Amino acid sequence: MDLSGATWVKSSFSGDNGGNCVEVATTTGVIAVRDSKDPDGPKLLFTSAEWNTFLHSLKSGGR
């Protein structure tokens, strides 16, 4: 998948910790995640349903 035109964002909770963050980009039907230290490296791709399940799990403490 070509993500060259994607707009990547970092969480506002990310501090000045030397770049140890993940970035997320939303494209048509896909949410992409990458390591901010390696923007040209591998990306993880999730469907909207998978991403929503992941976020719900985080918010509920993994339950």
Gaussian input, Z-matrix of N, CA and C with variables (Angstrom, degrees):
# hf/3-21g

backbone

0 1
 N
 C     1     B1
 C     2     B2     1     A1
 N     3     B3     2     A2     1     D1
 C     4     B4     3     A3     2     D2
 C     5     B5     4     A4     3     D3
 N     6     B6     5     A5     4     D4
 C     7     B7     6     A6     5     D5
 C     8     B8     7     A7     6     D6
 N     9     B9     8     A8     7     D7
 C    10    B10     9     A9     8     D8
 C    11    B11    10    A10     9     D9
 N    12    B12    11    A11    10    D10
 C    13    B13    12    A12    11    D11
 C    14    B14    13    A13    12    D12
 N    15    B15    14    A14    13    D13
 C    16    B16    15    A15    14    D14
 C    17    B17    16    A16    15    D15
 N    18    B18    17    A17    16    D16
 C    19    B19    18    A18    17    D17
 C    20    B20    19    A19    18    D18
 N    21    B21    20    A20    19    D19
 C    22    B22    21    A21    20    D20
 C    23    B23    22    A22    21    D21
 N    24    B24    23    A23    22    D22
 C    25    B25    24    A24    23    D23
 C    26    B26    25    A25    24    D24
 N    27    B27    26    A26    25    D25
 C    28    B28    27    A27    26    D26
 C    29    B29    28    A28    27    D27
 N    30    B30    29    A29    28    D28
 C    31    B31    30    A30    29    D29
 C    32    B32    31    A31    30    D30
 N    33    B33    32    A32    31    D31
 C    34    B34    33    A33    32    D32
 C    35    B35    34    A34    33    D33
 N    36    B36    35    A35    34    D34
 C    37    B37    36    A36    35    D35
 C    38    B38    37    A37    36    D36
 N    39    B39    38    A38    37    D37
 C    40    B40    39    A39    38    D38
 C    41    B41    40    A40    39    D39
 N    42    B42    41    A41    40    D40
 C    43    B43    42    A42    41    D41
 C    44    B44    43    A43    42    D42
 N    45    B45    44    A44    43    D43
 C    46    B46    45    A45    44    D44
 C    47    B47    46    A46    45    D45
 N    48    B48    47    A47    46    D46
 C    49    B49    48    A48    47    D47
 C    50    B50    49    A49    48    D48
 N    51    B51    50    A50    49    D49
 C    52    B52    51    A51    50    D50
 C    53    B53    52    A52    51    D51
 N    54    B54    53    A53    52    D52
 C    55    B55    54    A54    53    D53
 C    56    B56    55    A55    54    D54
 N    57    B57    56    A56    55    D55
 C    58    B58    57    A57    56    D56
 C    59    B59    58    A58    57    D57
 N    60    B60    59    A59    58    D58
 C    61    B61    60    A60    59    D59
 C    62    B62    61    A61    60    D60
 N    63    B63    62    A62    61    D61
 C    64    B64    63    A63    62    D62
 C    65    B65    64    A64    63    D63
 N    66    B66    65    A65    64    D64
 C    67    B67    66    A66    65    D65
 C    68    B68    67    A67    66    D66
 N    69    B69    68    A68    67    D67
 C    70    B70    69    A69    68    D68
 C    71    B71    70    A70    69    D69
 N    72    B72    71    A71    70    D70
 C    73    B73    72    A72    71    D71
 C    74    B74    73    A73    72    D72
 N    75    B75    74    A74    73    D73
 C    76    B76    75    A75    74    D74
 C    77    B77    76    A76    75    D75
 N    78    B78    77    A77    76    D76
 C    79    B79    78    A78    77    D77
 C    80    B80    79    A79    78    D78
 N    81    B81    80    A80    79    D79
 C    82    B82    81    A81    80    D80
 C    83    B83    82    A82    81    D81
 N    84    B84    83    A83    82    D82
 C    85    B85    84    A84    83    D83
 C    86    B86    85    A85    84    D84
 N    87    B87    86    A86    85    D85
 C    88    B88    87    A87    86    D86
 C    89    B89    88    A88    87    D87
 N    90    B90    89    A89    88    D88
 C    91    B91    90    A90    89    D89
 C    92    B92    91    A91    90    D90
 N    93    B93    92    A92    91    D91
 C    94    B94    93    A93    92    D92
 C    95    B95    94    A94    93    D93
 N    96    B96    95    A95    94    D94
 C    97    B97    96    A96    95    D95
 C    98    B98    97    A97    96    D96
 N    99    B99    98    A98    97    D97
 C   100   B100    99    A99    98    D98
 C   101   B101   100   A100    99    D99
 N   102   B102   101   A101   100   D100
 C   103   B103   102   A102   101   D101
 C   104   B104   103   A103   102   D102
 N   105   B105   104   A104   103   D103
 C   106   B106   105   A105   104   D104
 C   107   B107   106   A106   105   D105
 N   108   B108   107   A107   106   D106
 C   109   B109   108   A108   107   D107
 C   110   B110   109   A109   108   D108
 N   111   B111   110   A110   109   D109
 C   112   B112   111   A111   110   D110
 C   113   B113   112   A112   111   D111
 N   114   B114   113   A113   112   D112
 C   115   B115   114   A114   113   D113
 C   116   B116   115   A115   114   D114
 N   117   B117   116   A116   115   D115
 C   118   B118   117   A117   116   D116
 C   119   B119   118   A118   117   D117
 N   120   B120   119   A119   118   D118
 C   121   B121   120   A120   119   D119
 C   122   B122   121   A121   120   D120
 N   123   B123   122   A122   121   D121
 C   124   B124   123   A123   122   D122
 C   125   B125   124   A124   123   D123
 N   126   B126   125   A125   124   D124
 C   127   B127   126   A126   125   D125
 C   128   B128   127   A127   126   D126
 N   129   B129   128   A128   127   D127
 C   130   B130   129   A129   128   D128
 C   131   B131   130   A130   129   D129
 N   132   B132   131   A131   130   D130
 C   133   B133   132   A132   131   D131
 C   134   B134   133   A133   132   D132
 N   135   B135   134   A134   133   D133
 C   136   B136   135   A135   134   D134
 C   137   B137   136   A136   135   D135
 N   138   B138   137   A137   136   D136
 C   139   B139   138   A138   137   D137
 C   140   B140   139   A139   138   D138
 N   141   B141   140   A140   139   D139
 C   142   B142   141   A141   140   D140
 C   143   B143   142   A142   141   D141
 N   144   B144   143   A143   142   D142
 C   145   B145   144   A144   143   D143
 C   146   B146   145   A145   144   D144
 N   147   B147   146   A146   145   D145
 C   148   B148   147   A147   146   D146
 C   149   B149   148   A148   147   D147
 N   150   B150   149   A149   148   D148
 C   151   B151   150   A150   149   D149
 C   152   B152   151   A151   150   D150
 N   153   B153   152   A152   151   D151
 C   154   B154   153   A153   152   D152
 C   155   B155   154   A154   153   D153
 N   156   B156   155   A155   154   D154
 C   157   B157   156   A156   155   D155
 C   158   B158   157   A157   156   D156
 N   159   B159   158   A158   157   D157
 C   160   B160   159   A159   158   D158
 C   161   B161   160   A160   159   D159
 N   162   B162   161   A161   160   D160
 C   163   B163   162   A162   161   D161
 C   164   B164   163   A163   162   D162
 N   165   B165   164   A164   163   D163
 C   166   B166   165   A165   164   D164
 C   167   B167   166   A166   165   D165
 N   168   B168   167   A167   166   D166
 C   169   B169   168   A168   167   D167
 C   170   B170   169   A169   168   D168
 N   171   B171   170   A170   169   D169
 C   172   B172   171   A171   170   D170
 C   173   B173   172   A172   171   D171
 N   174   B174   173   A173   172   D172
 C   175   B175   174   A174   173   D173
 C   176   B176   175   A175   174   D174
 N   177   B177   176   A176   175   D175
 C   178   B178   177   A177   176   D176
 C   179   B179   178   A178   177   D177
 N   180   B180   179   A179   178   D178
 C   181   B181   180   A180   179   D179
 C   182   B182   181   A181   180   D180
 N   183   B183   182   A182   181   D181
 C   184   B184   183   A183   182   D182
 C   185   B185   184   A184   183   D183
 N   186   B186   185   A185   184   D184
 C   187   B187   186   A186   185   D185
 C   188   B188   187   A187   186   D186

   B1=1.4482
   B2=1.5252
   B3=1.3086
   B4=1.4632
   B5=1.5203
   B6=1.3212
   B7=1.4615
   B8=1.5244
   B9=1.3326
   B10=1.4626
   B11=1.5268
   B12=1.3055
   B13=1.4556
   B14=1.5142
   B15=1.3261
   B16=1.4664
   B17=1.5240
   B18=1.3228
   B19=1.4559
   B20=1.5221
   B21=1.3102
   B22=1.4584
   B23=1.5218
   B24=1.3250
   B25=1.4630
   B26=1.5222
   B27=1.3227
   B28=1.4622
   B29=1.5253
   B30=1.2947
   B31=1.4553
   B32=1.5227
   B33=1.3183
   B34=1.4627
   B35=1.5279
   B36=1.3346
   B37=1.4537
   B38=1.5192
   B39=1.3205
   B40=1.4615
   B41=1.5158
   B42=1.3028
   B43=1.4635
   B44=1.5072
   B45=1.3113
   B46=1.4605
   B47=1.5225
   B48=1.3284
   B49=1.4687
   B50=1.5187
   B51=1.2922
   B52=1.4573
   B53=1.5059
   B54=1.3054
   B55=1.4602
   B56=1.5105
   B57=1.3209
   B58=1.4651
   B59=1.5211
   B60=1.3161
   B61=1.4599
   B62=1.5241
   B63=1.2989
   B64=1.4623
   B65=1.5134
   B66=1.3224
   B67=1.4498
   B68=1.5183
   B69=1.3249
   B70=1.4604
   B71=1.5223
   B72=1.3252
   B73=1.4638
   B74=1.5199
   B75=1.3124
   B76=1.4574
   B77=1.5165
   B78=1.3118
   B79=1.4544
   B80=1.5178
   B81=1.2844
   B82=1.4640
   B83=1.5204
   B84=1.3258
   B85=1.4542
   B86=1.5151
   B87=1.3363
   B88=1.4600
   B89=1.5261
   B90=1.3208
   B91=1.4553
   B92=1.5272
   B93=1.3225
   B94=1.4581
   B95=1.5200
   B96=1.3240
   B97=1.4572
   B98=1.5149
   B99=1.3523
   B100=1.4633
   B101=1.5216
   B102=1.3097
   B103=1.4613
   B104=1.5228
   B105=1.3229
   B106=1.4633
   B107=1.5276
   B108=1.3230
   B109=1.4717
   B110=1.5164
   B111=1.3302
   B112=1.4624
   B113=1.5343
   B114=1.3351
   B115=1.4637
   B116=1.5225
   B117=1.3231
   B118=1.4646
   B119=1.5258
   B120=1.3289
   B121=1.4558
   B122=1.5163
   B123=1.3178
   B124=1.4617
   B125=1.5260
   B126=1.3100
   B127=1.4608
   B128=1.5202
   B129=1.3203
   B130=1.4601
   B131=1.5183
   B132=1.3173
   B133=1.4627
   B134=1.5206
   B135=1.3244
   B136=1.4565
   B137=1.5223
   B138=1.3289
   B139=1.4567
   B140=1.5345
   B141=1.3210
   B142=1.4663
   B143=1.5249
   B144=1.3250
   B145=1.4712
   B146=1.5231
   B147=1.3299
   B148=1.4703
   B149=1.5217
   B150=1.3278
   B151=1.4619
   B152=1.5312
   B153=1.3270
   B154=1.4629
   B155=1.5188
   B156=1.3295
   B157=1.4633
   B158=1.5222
   B159=1.3267
   B160=1.4648
   B161=1.5324
   B162=1.3305
   B163=1.4617
   B164=1.5225
   B165=1.3278
   B166=1.4655
   B167=1.5266
   B168=1.3244
   B169=1.4631
   B170=1.5260
   B171=1.3268
   B172=1.4742
   B173=1.5230
   B174=1.3147
   B175=1.4708
   B176=1.5151
   B177=1.3255
   B178=1.4682
   B179=1.5244
   B180=1.3130
   B181=1.4554
   B182=1.5098
   B183=1.3182
   B184=1.4522
   B185=1.5154
   B186=1.3301
   B187=1.4744
   B188=1.4880
   A1=108.66
   A2=116.48
   A3=122.26
   A4=109.66
   A5=116.48
   A6=122.00
   A7=111.58
   A8=116.83
   A9=120.47
   A10=112.89
   A11=118.57
   A12=121.27
   A13=113.83
   A14=117.09
   A15=121.12
   A16=111.00
   A17=115.73
   A18=122.00
   A19=107.85
   A20=115.61
   A21=122.05
   A22=109.95
   A23=116.52
   A24=121.55
   A25=109.81
   A26=113.97
   A27=121.95
   A28=107.21
   A29=117.81
   A30=122.14
   A31=111.20
   A32=115.62
   A33=120.20
   A34=111.19
   A35=117.57
   A36=122.01
   A37=112.04
   A38=117.72
   A39=121.18
   A40=108.89
   A41=115.06
   A42=119.48
   A43=110.76
   A44=115.15
   A45=121.36
   A46=108.00
   A47=115.60
   A48=120.89
   A49=112.65
   A50=117.37
   A51=120.57
   A52=114.31
   A53=119.04
   A54=121.02
   A55=115.11
   A56=117.63
   A57=120.56
   A58=109.92
   A59=116.21
   A60=121.46
   A61=110.23
   A62=113.83
   A63=119.56
   A64=107.55
   A65=115.72
   A66=122.18
   A67=107.88
   A68=115.47
   A69=121.87
   A70=109.13
   A71=115.79
   A72=121.79
   A73=108.29
   A74=116.29
   A75=121.69
   A76=108.68
   A77=115.65
   A78=121.96
   A79=107.30
   A80=118.73
   A81=122.15
   A82=111.02
   A83=115.80
   A84=121.70
   A85=116.03
   A86=118.41
   A87=120.71
   A88=109.78
   A89=115.24
   A90=121.43
   A91=106.06
   A92=116.31
   A93=122.16
   A94=109.57
   A95=116.67
   A96=122.97
   A97=107.74
   A98=115.79
   A99=120.33
   A100=109.95
   A101=115.45
   A102=123.69
   A103=107.85
   A104=117.70
   A105=120.36
   A106=112.44
   A107=117.75
   A108=120.78
   A109=112.07
   A110=117.41
   A111=121.76
   A112=109.64
   A113=117.29
   A114=119.76
   A115=114.48
   A116=117.73
   A117=120.33
   A118=112.44
   A119=116.05
   A120=121.01
   A121=112.04
   A122=116.55
   A123=121.11
   A124=112.30
   A125=114.97
   A126=122.63
   A127=109.20
   A128=115.66
   A129=121.41
   A130=106.80
   A131=116.78
   A132=122.01
   A133=109.76
   A134=115.54
   A135=122.56
   A136=109.90
   A137=115.91
   A138=119.21
   A139=107.32
   A140=116.40
   A141=119.88
   A142=111.13
   A143=116.95
   A144=120.97
   A145=111.23
   A146=116.61
   A147=119.98
   A148=111.11
   A149=116.81
   A150=121.38
   A151=110.51
   A152=117.21
   A153=120.61
   A154=111.87
   A155=117.11
   A156=121.22
   A157=110.47
   A158=116.81
   A159=122.12
   A160=110.90
   A161=117.36
   A162=120.65
   A163=111.75
   A164=116.80
   A165=120.67
   A166=110.45
   A167=116.47
   A168=120.76
   A169=111.00
   A170=116.78
   A171=120.47
   A172=110.81
   A173=116.16
   A174=120.68
   A175=112.35
   A176=117.57
   A177=120.82
   A178=111.92
   A179=117.12
   A180=120.57
   A181=113.79
   A182=117.86
   A183=121.75
   A184=113.81
   A185=116.76
   A186=119.98
   A187=111.76
   D1=133.81
   D2=179.85
   D3=-83.41
   D4=113.39
   D5=179.11
   D6=-111.48
   D7=17.32
   D8=-176.05
   D9=-63.18
   D10=-26.14
   D11=179.58
   D12=-99.09
   D13=5.39
   D14=-177.15
   D15=-70.63
   D16=146.87
   D17=174.04
   D18=-98.78
   D19=114.13
   D20=-176.61
   D21=-94.02
   D22=137.74
   D23=178.65
   D24=-127.80
   D25=148.44
   D26=178.11
   D27=-111.34
   D28=146.22
   D29=-179.49
   D30=-57.91
   D31=142.50
   D32=175.36
   D33=-68.09
   D34=-14.47
   D35=176.96
   D36=-81.56
   D37=-9.83
   D38=178.77
   D39=-72.92
   D40=126.66
   D41=179.59
   D42=-95.54
   D43=-166.08
   D44=177.67
   D45=-88.20
   D46=73.03
   D47=-174.67
   D48=-108.74
   D49=29.20
   D50=177.28
   D51=80.26
   D52=14.31
   D53=175.50
   D54=90.96
   D55=15.10
   D56=179.25
   D57=-83.60
   D58=71.42
   D59=-174.91
   D60=-137.23
   D61=165.79
   D62=169.60
   D63=-110.54
   D64=154.54
   D65=176.31
   D66=-122.87
   D67=149.19
   D68=-177.00
   D69=-125.69
   D70=140.08
   D71=174.37
   D72=-131.70
   D73=139.22
   D74=177.38
   D75=-108.38
   D76=125.32
   D77=174.82
   D78=-123.49
   D79=-178.21
   D80=-177.48
   D81=-59.07
   D82=106.05
   D83=175.13
   D84=75.45
   D85=1.71
   D86=-176.56
   D87=-136.44
   D88=138.80
   D89=171.64
   D90=-110.33
   D91=126.25
   D92=-178.14
   D93=-110.16
   D94=143.15
   D95=179.83
   D96=-129.58
   D97=137.41
   D98=178.21
   D99=-141.80
   D100=163.89
   D101=175.90
   D102=-82.22
   D103=125.70
   D104=-177.07
   D105=-65.23
   D106=-23.70
   D107=178.23
   D108=-76.86
   D109=-17.94
   D110=-176.06
   D111=-135.44
   D112=67.44
   D113=-174.26
   D114=-63.13
   D115=-20.67
   D116=177.90
   D117=-94.73
   D118=0.16
   D119=-178.67
   D120=-80.45
   D121=-165.36
   D122=-176.77
   D123=-66.08
   D124=152.97
   D125=177.11
   D126=-122.77
   D127=147.32
   D128=172.52
   D129=-98.42
   D130=136.51
   D131=-179.46
   D132=-117.47
   D133=134.48
   D134=-179.21
   D135=-130.30
   D136=146.61
   D137=169.57
   D138=-74.45
   D139=166.01
   D140=177.52
   D141=-60.18
   D142=-40.09
   D143=179.40
   D144=-63.91
   D145=-43.95
   D146=178.59
   D147=-62.82
   D148=-43.41
   D149=-179.35
   D150=-64.28
   D151=-43.17
   D152=178.48
   D153=-62.73
   D154=-38.80
   D155=176.38
   D156=-63.71
   D157=-43.35
   D158=177.54
   D159=-59.89
   D160=-49.38
   D161=-179.70
   D162=-62.79
   D163=-41.98
   D164=177.94
   D165=-60.36
   D166=-41.27
   D167=178.98
   D168=-62.90
   D169=-42.37
   D170=178.17
   D171=-62.35
   D172=-46.00
   D173=-176.75
   D174=-67.38
   D175=-27.55
   D176=-178.68
   D177=-95.74
   D178=8.60
   D179=178.02
   D180=77.39
   D181=25.32
   D182=176.78
   D183=84.25
   D184=11.06
   D185=-179.32
   D186=-90.94

